[in-house]
């Protein structure tokens, strides 16, 4: 069976060029990047090249890139690091109700330490109101950090970053963004957007799992989380994952070259898929479609069924998609993102995310349009809830 993969927001395949760049550092080039002999110098040079490549993708300076184990560590470091380094009464954080758990759970941990956290609501498309952000900033205790994701992992919705950055600058508050889902999909310039800290994860844009980075603007007061050696200017001690870092750098280089072309092509396929499903599946509707989105993501509600059952049914037919964040797969509760935009618990449970990628083809989209509608109808026939609703109409 030929399988079609529409779950790129969960993870992406490692590009052949990325793997090729990594291979030497998994075998012959095994030096420790902190060693001063030739073996170590070659590893160090590769790490610094990757640092340049990642920095170039987001308009940063190389020395502002700190390599991490992934997006979760980067988010934790940004939130804990800023709050713990804050002076005086700066013990307040502003975030949103639709952040990834890597931010939400960190905020909950901060609350247990006595830090105030404001969770901004979002509109039907998953966007915040900049005026609500401005009103949420506090003077007593002072707000230390605004942490708002660039693009949502379930909806693809892009936040009004320029406005957020301007508000943060005017209030003299640090601005962190979780850019895990936007990296390599839409342009990012940390300077023009006013971003002070940015989290990214390699496996979301064709690099391996277990490697990510945190952008830390020069001069930012950030406390380290880990203690050990003096690696990465003391921000993140521990022997560098040279092969992973090289892969991340190569993926960033590839994204820099193909971002615009990929966005246009993938966006066209996403729109084709979305329109086709809405036309062919009764009562279906797209979530977040009224706002700017990453070009690869569509989230669609199919009332009258359980999303998990539809995911399984589609997988048996050779199509991989998801009900939302991979980190929450199997959760009993409905998606916090979908309920935050106003969906009922039943609607949220009946929603699926289709996320396309660099190698998605028109033929694969057509395959999805052939298999999804009958799978939905078959499950609806087994749903007493949907039958009652249909009969009432």
Secondary structure, DSSP 8 states (H G I E B T S, - for coil): ---EE-BTTT-----HHHHHHHHGGGTT----TT--SHHHHHHHHHHHHHHHHHHHHHT--GGGEEEESSHHHHHHHHHHHHHHH--TT--EEEEETT--HHHHHHHHHHHHTT-EEEEE---TTS---HHHHHHH--BTTBEEEEE--SB-TTT-BB--HHHHHHHHHHHT-EEEEE-TTTTTTS---HHHHT-SEEEEEGGGTTS-TT-EEEEE-TT-----S--SS-GGGGTS-S---HHHHHHHHHHHHHHHHHHHHHHHHHHHHHHHHHHHHHHHSTT-EEESTTS-B-TTEEEEE-TTS-HHHHHHHHHHTTEE-BSS-GGGTT-SS--HHHHHTT--HHHHHTEEEEE--TT--HHHHHHHHHHHHHHHHHHHHT-HHHHHHHHH-
